[in-house]
Amino acid sequence: MTQEEAQAALDELRAAIDDVDLRLLALFNERANVAGQIGDIKRAAALPIYEPKREELVFKNVTENNRGPLPNDAIRRLYERIVDEMRTLQRERMKRAQAQVQAEAQVEAQTKGETL
């Protein structure tokens, strides 16, 4: 294989990786949207964000369905990171929602105070 042929093959494979990355990005964002909705339900029901049993089920699901070439421990590490980022998203959404409720309550209190 010449250097030119090698470079052409690398360019083609890197373009394929770029395409896969964009599909993964769309899937990560889709997952984040669902996780955000779950966080909203947890907030409304006063449930904890961190659910270790559920996370273990997620890890079990992906490792049991893993067909390689990545080994299960690599898949678990990837999903640990993904789940951690989803928890962070849920926490941030909860904080924003709580801040919004507090701001609305403050405005309402100020309005009532001015009308008395």
N, C-alpha and C positions, 0 to 999 in steps of 0.2 A: 504494500500500500504506500503510495506516495504521500508526501506531506499535504499536498493539495487535496487528495482524496480523503485523507484523515481529517483535514479541516472541514471539508464539506460534510463528512459523516457527523463530526462533532456539532457543526452548526445545525444540522437536521435534528439530532437528538436533543440539543439544547432548546430548540424551538418546541419540541414535544414536551420537554420539562416545563417550559413557560406556559404552555397550554394546560398542562396538568395543574400547575400552580394556580392558575386563574380559576379552574374548576374547583380546586380545594378552597380557595378564597370564598367563592360563592357558597360553598357548603358550610364553611366555618361561620359565615354571616347568617346563613339560614338557621344553623344550630343556635347561634347567639340570640336570634329573634325568638326562638322557641324557649330557650333558657330564660330570656327576659320575661316572657309571659308566665313561666313557672315562678319566677321571682315575684311577680306581681300578685299571684295567687298566694304564695307563701306570706307576703307582707299583709295581705288582706285577712288571712287566717291566723296571723301571728305565729307562723311556723318558722323553724330555724332554716337558715340557708344551707348550712353544712349537714348533710345526711350521709354519713359514712356507709351505711348499708346500701343505699342507692348507688353510691359511687362504686362500691364493690360489684354490684350487679352490672354496671356499665363496663367495668374492666373485664368481668367474666364474659359478657356478651361479645366484646370485640376480640378477646383472646381465643375464645372457643370457635369463633368464625374466621380467624386469621388463617389464610392459606399461604402466607409467605410472599416474598422471600424474607421479609422482616421477621425476626424471632419474636415470640410472645412478650419477652421482657422489654423489647424495644417498643412494641405496640403499647404496652402498659405505660411506659414512661411518656410516650407521646400523649396518651389519653389523660394521664395525670396532669399534664400541663394544660391540655384543653379544658378539662373539668375545673382546674384552678382558675383559669381565665373566665370561665362561665360564672363561677362563684363571685369573682371580682365584679363582673358585670351586674349580677343580681344585687350585690351590696351597694354599688354605685346608684343603681336605679332606686333602691329602697331609700337611700340617703336623699336623693333628689325629690322623691315623692314626699318624704317626711318634711323636708325643707319647704316644699310647696304648701303642705297642709299648715305648717307653722306660720308661713307668710300670710296665708288666707285668714287664719285665725287672728293674727295680729291686725290685719286690715279691718276685719269684722269688729274686733274689740275697739279699735280706734273710732270706727264709724259709730258704734253704739255709744261710746264715750262722748262724741261730739253732739249726738242728738239728744242726750239727757240734759 
